[in-house]
Amino acid sequence: MKIQFCGATTGVTGSCHLITTANHKVLLDCGQFQGGKAQDELNYEEFPFDPAEIEYLILSHAHIDHCGRIPLLVKRGFKGEIYCTDATADLLEIMLKDSGHIHEQEAEWKNRKNERAGRPLVEPLYTELEAEASLKYVKPVLYDQLVELNDEMRIVFNDAGHILGSGEIELWVTENENVSKIVFSGDLGVMERPILRNPTIIKKADYVIMETTYGNRLHPENAMDVNNLINIIRETTKRGGNVVIPSFAVGRTQELIFELNKIYDNEKDPRQKDLKDVKVYIDSPMANAATEVFKKNAQVFDEATKDYISKGDNPLEFENLKFTQSTEESQWLNIDKEPKVIISASGMCEAGRIRHHLKHNLWDARNSVIFVGYQAEGTLGRTLIEGASEVTLFGEKIQVNAKIHNLEGFSGHADRDGLLGWLKGFQKAPKQIFLVHGEPEAKLDFAKTVKETIGYDTIPVNVNSEYVLENTDGTVVDMKEAMAEAVDERSVNDARDNLFNIRRRLEDIIYNTNLSIDQNTDPEKLAKINNIILELEKSAINLGATISERDEEEGIQLTEEDREAIREEKEKEKHSKSAR
């Protein structure tokens, strides 16, 4: 078995890793390179593999640096299956179609210049229609659901806590009766953050591929930066200025809405009176659509957010929050003289409406620009936080007189200690740990920290390269044992404890399943039980407390006793979750 690193090796974009066995080829992510002209040109190069030979693409999450070359992969011959979580699949349609639209616009702009200069015309990396066509290969699955790709490969997605639907991937590969387990971290989130659950701790792996975006930095406390955010908004709007926040449409925007909701909807908060007349505009059609996807996937929210919703408070809405759609509405924001907050994509200021808002606001010393996410090397965002006094936007030089703030506490990436905590979760040292998705210094510093604190040797991957992965100890692993690991202890116990209750409530759905739930159940059968429970839980229990629309349509009525049982089960789950 071999692993070939094809992206995110010298920076934080272009995530793409190829697993090759004697019989199969599987790709982990297929992301777009971002960060200026040099990085953009990498997207047009040939893949270091034949896309037609790839059977499966396993996608960690829907950020463009992880999914943005999927339409190009399809365009160049991929006809396999794309596995991701169901929430990622919902977001993927928004992200890829928007990306295709941006590529078309950029090609159109370049061609106008090329025609005038007598240079040849260019083609977009892919179009919106090509992006839409690539979606037919997507196969959504649920967290913790064991998926058999073929006779030699099985996968499970765990919650990575980074954005909605983000996954840590466990991949079991059988070769010559040996089973090797590869864990791909994807992008790891921050512990105890709003809306999403904490990243899953995984106990066992032979090989680990992990991100190191903040491998040598620590974040401020999130609560501290929430206070800073509110104070900046208050001070800026009091002096008659606008607050412009470049924000990733998926994840960061929704977290900002969540945090602002807590202030705007809390009459007891003394800061509310300073904000009562300050409107907050989400000026990004993609962010608006992504927020709707968040609302539809509340089953993966953390318990605190579910509690908000169960009390009748939608944490992604408040009175002063306005969503703009049309170009005319967006343009009006830069004409209107009232102090306001404008949250707009892209988060690194490389495309989208944010560039127009910066053009109209950077020159004015009354205004503030707040960065709330990672700014890759070579991006306009990175240029601004590094102190540029002048930037060029749409061919015009703009003086940077607005106050620039960088609130790293809002980052969706785990910092150095968060990464270390995740790596410490393995009960014994993996055979190899590959560090990717970080700038060279961050990877090298993190490798040194890991060696000093945990004693593990790691491999900072700094160029596109290939490694041979071998089961060096010669251990023959029974596949059923490996499958038992795939269904974590919590899922197995839940399967045994809850199956009869679910059968009683949804008898017409699971009738004739003939599932066994005794203590000696085969791991393969437990995996199937767990998958069915996961599917039923999502479709039948709305936020764990109310009857779903599907149940109502099918005439299934819950008694108060049933409802109480559901509440008890959810409370039990809340207090008994164990890490994988």
N, C-alpha and C positions, 0 to 999 in steps of 0.2 A: 504494500500500500504506500502511496506517495501523496504528499501535499505540495501544491504549487501555489505560492503567494503571487497574485496577479494585480494587487492594488492595495491601497492603504498601508504601504510599506515605507514610504518616505514622508508621509504626512497623515492627515486625518480624513482624507476623502478617497473615493474610488474603491471601497471595500469589495474584495473579490478573491475567493480562495477555492482552489480546485482539489478535490479528493479523487484519486484514481486508484482503482483496484484492478485485479486481473480481468474482471468482467464488467465493471461499471465506472461511470464518471458522474460525480455529483459536485455541483457548484454551491458554495456558501456565499450568498449575496452577489449582486452585480451592480455596483454603485457607480455614480458619476464622479469624475474628478472636478473639483471646484477650487478657485483661488487664483484667478488671473489668467492671462493669455497662455502661458506655458502649460498650466494644468489643463486648461480647456482643450488644448491641442492633443493631449493624451487621449481624450475621448474618441478621437477620430482614427486612432491607430488600430491596427488589426488586433483582435484578441490573441493571446499567446496559446490558444487552443482552438479546435474546430467547434463552433457552437452547435453544429449538427450532431456531434457525438455526445453532447451533454444530455443525460437522461432526466435529471432532476435538478432544479434550483431550489435551495432551501433559503428562504428570505427571513432575516432577523427582524426587520422593521421597515417602515415606509418612508424614512428620510431619504432624500434624493441621493446622498452620498453612499447609500446602501442599495437603492433600487433603481437609480436613474438611468442605467444602461440596459434595462430589461427589454425595452422596445427595440434597441439596437441589436441585442442578442437574437431576438426573434427575426429581425430583419435580415440577419446574416446566417440564418439557418436553424436556430433552435426550435425544436418541436416537442420538447419534453413537458414535464409537469412542474408547476411552481407551487411549492408548499409554503404556507404562512398561516398565522393565526387569522381568525375570522375578522377581528377588528382591523388588522393590517390590510386584509383584502378590501375592506370598506374604504380605507384611506388610500389604498394604492390607486384606485380609479381616479380619485381627485388629483393625487400627486403627479401621476404619469401624464394624464391628459393636459394638466397645466404646464408641465415641463415641455411636452410636445409643442404646445402653443407658443411658449417662450422661444424654443429653437426656431420655429417658423418666423417669428417676429425678428429675431436676430439675423437670420439668413436674409430676410427681406431688406433689413437696414444695410447689411453689408453689400448686398447686390446693388442697391441704389448708388452707393459709393463706388463700387467696382465698375458699374456702367459708365459713370462720369469719368473714371480714370482709365477706361479701356482695358480693365483687368477681367479675367474670366469669372463667371458667376459661380456661387457656391450653393451646395445643397444643405438643408438643415440636417442635424444629426439624426433626427426622426421627426415625424409630423404628429399632430394630435390624433389623426386617424390611425397611424401606425401604433401609437401608444394604446389606443382603444383596442386595436386588434390583438395586442399582446396579452390582454386581460383574459382571453378565453382559455389560457393555459393555467390559470390560477386555481388551486385546490385549497380552500380554507379549512382549517382544523381548529380544535379548541386547545387551550392550555391543558397540559397533563394527559392529553390523548395520545396513546401509543399508535403510531402509524407505521405499517409495514410497506416499505417502498418496493422491496423485492425479497427473494429468499435469503439475501445476505445483508440487508440493511434495514434498520428501523430507527425511527426518530421520535423525540418528544420535545415539545416546546414548553419552556418554563417562563414565568413572568420575569422580565428583566427590569421592570420599573422605570424605564427610560422615557418612552412615550406610550400612548395607547396602543396595545397590541404588540409591543416590543417583546422579543423572545430571546432567551438563552437556549441554545440548541444542544440536545444530547443526541449523538449519532452512534449507533452500535453497528460495527462492521464485522462480518464473519469471513475469515480466510483460512483455508486448510484446518478447519475445526477450531481455530482460535478466534476469540471474540475480543476486539479492541473497541474501547469507548473513547470517542472524541467529543469534547465539550467546546463549543464556540460561544463566547460570552455575548456576541453582538455588542451593543452599547449598553453599559450598566448604568442604572439610575442611582439616585441619591436616597439613602434611607430616610424614612419618616417625612416624606414630602407629600404635599396635598394631592388629592384625587387618586393617584396610582398606588398600588401595593409596593412593598419593598422588593428589591431584587431577590430572587430565590437563591438560597445557598445549596450548592450541590456537593455531595460527599465524595464521589468517586470519579476518577477519570484516568485514562492512560495518557491522553494527549489533550492539551488545553491551548486554545487560540483565544487570546484576550486583548481587549482594547486598553490603551494607555493614554487617552486624550489628556488627562490631568495627572499623569504619572509622577510629576514632581511639584505639584501644587496642592494647597489646601484651600477649600472654599470658606468664606465667612459663613457664620450661622445664617440660615435662611431667614429666620425671624428678624435678624439685624438688617438684612437687605430689604425686607418688606417694609420695615420702618423707614429706611433710607428712601425707598421708592416713594412712599407717601409724602415724606418731608420734601423731596425734590419737586413733586407735583404741586404741593401747597405753595412752596416758595416761588416756583416758576410762574404759576398762574396768578399769584398775588401781584407780581411785577408786570403782568400783562402779556406773558409769554406763552408759547405752546410747548408741550412736552412731546417729543417724537421718540417712539420706541421701535427700533427695528427688531422684529421678533419672528421666530420660526412659526409658520402657520399651524404646524401640528405640534402640540405639547406645550411650548412656552406660552403661546397666546392664551390657551385655555387656563393655564396656571395663573397668569396675570389677571384674567377675568375672575377666577376663583378668589384671589387675594383681595382684589378691589371690591368684590361683592361683600366681603366681610366688613369693610369699612362703610360702604355706601348704604348697606341695609341695616346698620347697627346704630340706632338713634342714641345709644348710650356712649358711643365712642366720641370723645370731644373733637376729634379731627373731622368728623362728618360735616360740621357746619361750614368748614373752609372749602368743602368739595361739593356742596349741594347744588351749586350752579355750574359745575365743571362737567362737561360732557366727555365721555370716553368713546372714541370711534375705532371700530375694528375695520380698517380699510384694506381688505384683502378678500376677494371672492373665495380664494382657496381656504383661508382661515375660517370664513363664515361656514363653508361647507364642512370643514373638518370639525367645527364646533358642533354641528348637527350630528356628525358621526359619533362624537363623544357622548352626546345625550342618548343615542340609541344603544350604546354599549356599556351601560351602567353596571352590568354584571361583573365587570373586571375592575370596578372602582374599589378603593380601600373602604374600610368600615366607616370611617368618619364621614366620608362623602356620601355613602349610602344613608347614613343617619340624617344628614341634611335633607336628602331627597324624601326620605320617609316622613319627615315633618312638614312636607309640602313646600320646601324652599329649594328652588332650582339654583344651584351654586354657579351656574354659567349664564345667569341672567340678573340684571338689576335695572332700575328705572332709568338711570343716566347712560346706560350702555346702548350704543347705536351701531348697527351693522350697515356699512355702505356696500353697494353693489356696482352701480354704473360708473363709467368714467367721469360723467358730469358731476356725480356726487363727490367723487374723489377730488376733482379739480376745485370744487366749491370749498373744500376744507382749507385750501391755501388762499382763498379769497376772503373767507369769513374772518373777522377781526377778533371774535371772542376767544379768550384763552381756552385751550382744550388739550386733551390727550389724544394723540394719534398713534395707534398700534398698527404696524403695517409690515408686510413681508417684502423682500426676503430678509432673514435674520442676519446675514453677512453683508447685506446691501449690494449684492451683485446683480440683482434684477428686480423687476416688479415696481410697484407704486412707491415703495420707500425711497427710491432714488429721486423721484419728483418732490417728495416731501422734504428731503434733505436739501435739495436745490433751493427750495423756497424758505427754509428755516435756518440753515447753518450760518448764514451771514449775519443774523440778528442776535445780538448779545443778550436779549431778554429771554431767548429760548433755551431749552435743554434737550440734549439727545442722550438717551439712556440705553446702554447695551446690556442685555440680559442673557446672553448666550456666547458660546465659544466663537471666536473670530479667527478663521484659518489664515495662515500666512499668505500674503498676496491679495487679500480681499480689501475692499474699501473700508469695511468695518475695522479691520486690523489697522489700516492706515490712520483712521480717526482716533482710535484709542491709544495709538502710539504717539499722538500729539501733532499731527500734520496741521500746518497753519493755512493750507490752501489745498483744495481738491478740484478735479475737473469732472463736471457732470453735464452730459449731453453737449459736449464740446465747449462748455463755458466754465471759466475758472471762478470758483466760489471761495470766498474768504471764510475760514472757520472761526467765527466769533461766539457761537453758541457754546454753552458749557457742556462738556462731554463727560459722562459718568459711565463707569463699568461696574455693574453689580453682579459679580461672579456667583453670589449666593443663589441666584436663580438658575444656574447651569443645570441641565438635565443629565450631565455626566458625573459619575462618581469621582471624587477627588482621590489623591494618593492613598489616604487612609481607608477610603471606601473600597478601593481596588484591593488593598491589602486584606481588608476584612473578608472580602469575597474569596480571595485566594486561600486564606487560612481555613476556609470551610472544608477543604479537601482533607480527608482523614489521613492520607499519606501522600507523599510527593508524587505527582504525575511523572511519567517517564520523561516527557518533554513539555515545556511551556513556551509557546511562541508569543512574543509581544508584537502587536501590530497597532494600527490606527492611533498613531501618536507621532509627534515630531521627534526627530532623532534624539535630541537632548532629553526629552521627557522619557523615552523608552530606556535610554542608557541609565538615567538616574533611577528609574523605577527598578530596573534589573539589579542595580547595586543595593537599593533599599530592601528588595525581596531577599537577596542573599544575606544581608546583615541581620534582618529581623526574623525570617522564617527558615533560612538556610537552603532555600531551593535555588537551583541553577535555572536560568532562563535564557532564551535565545531572542534578543532584540532583532527583528527582521527589518533590515534597512535597505534592501534592494529586492526586486522581484526575483524569487529564487525557489528552488525545489528541494524537498527533504524526503528521505525514505523513512517510513514509519514501520517499525518491526515489533512484533511481540517477542522481545528479547529474552524473556525468562522461560519461554517455551510452554507457558501455561495453557492447557486446553480448558476452555470455559464452556460450560453447558449453556446453550442458548436460553433455556427456560430460566436459569438463574439470572442471566442478563435481563430477561424480560421482567423478572420479579423486581429487579432494580428500577426498571422503567416505570413501574407502577409504585410510586412512593408509599411509604408506610401509612401516611394520612389517607391516601386514596384507597388503599386496600381496606383499611379499617372502615372508612366511610362506605365503601361498597358493601361490606358485610353488615354494617349497622343500619344502613338506610334503604337497602334494596326492597325489603318487605313493605316499608312505608310508601315508597314510590310506586310499587306494584299496586298497593291498595288504592292509592289516589288516582292512578292512571292505568287502571286495569285494561281498558280497551286498547291502549297503545302497546303495552308490553305483554299482552296475552299471548300464550304459546311460545314465549322465548325460551322456556325450559332451562333457566339459568340456575346453577347450583351455587350456594353461598356457604357451604360448610367450611370448617377450618382447614380442611385438606384440599381445598380447591386448587386446581392446576394454575400456575401463574399466568398462562396464556388465557385461561378462562376469566381470571380476575381482571386481566387487562381489558377483555371485551366488556365485562360488567362495568368497569370503571368508565370506559368510553361511552356506554349507553347512559350511565348516570350523568356524565358531564353534558351530554346532548339534551337529556330530559331536563336537567337543572336549568340550562339556558333557556329552553323553549317553554318550560312549564311554570317556572317561578320567577315572577317579576320582582326584582330587588329582594328576593328572599322572604317577602312578607305578604304579597297580594297575589290573587289568582290571575293568571296570564290571559290575554285575549284568546289565545288558542284554546285554553281550557273552557272559556265561556262559550266559544263557538261549538265545542264538542259536547256541551251540556254537562260538564263535570263540575259539581258543586262541592265546595269545602265547608265543613262544619267549623264551628268555633274551636272545637277540639283539634281539628286538622290544622287550623291556623296557629294555634298555640304550639302544636308539635313542630311546625315549621320554624317558629320563633326560637324554640328550645334548641332545635338542630343547628340553626345559624349561630346561636350564642355559644353552643358547644364547639362548633367549628372555629369560631373566633378565638376561643381560649385554648384550643388543643392543636392548632396548626404546628406541625413539626417540619423542619427543613429536610430537604431531600438528602 
